[in-house]
Amino acid sequence: MPQLNPSPWFAILVFSWLVFLTIIVPKTLNHTFPNEPSLQKTQTPKTDSWSWPW
């Protein structure tokens, strides 16, 4: 049964992971966002209580 022979499939698996780790990951890590996130204020805004009409 040739489908049980792991040697060609293991080589394909290792080669594909090497390609993934050496080419694709650095390209995605070098991605820069066009709008950098800004810092939020630490103070909470003052909210007024709601007076219900009933």
Secondary structure, DSSP 8 states (H G I E B T S, - for coil): -GGG--HHHHHHHHHHHHHIIIIIHHHHHT---SS------SS-----------
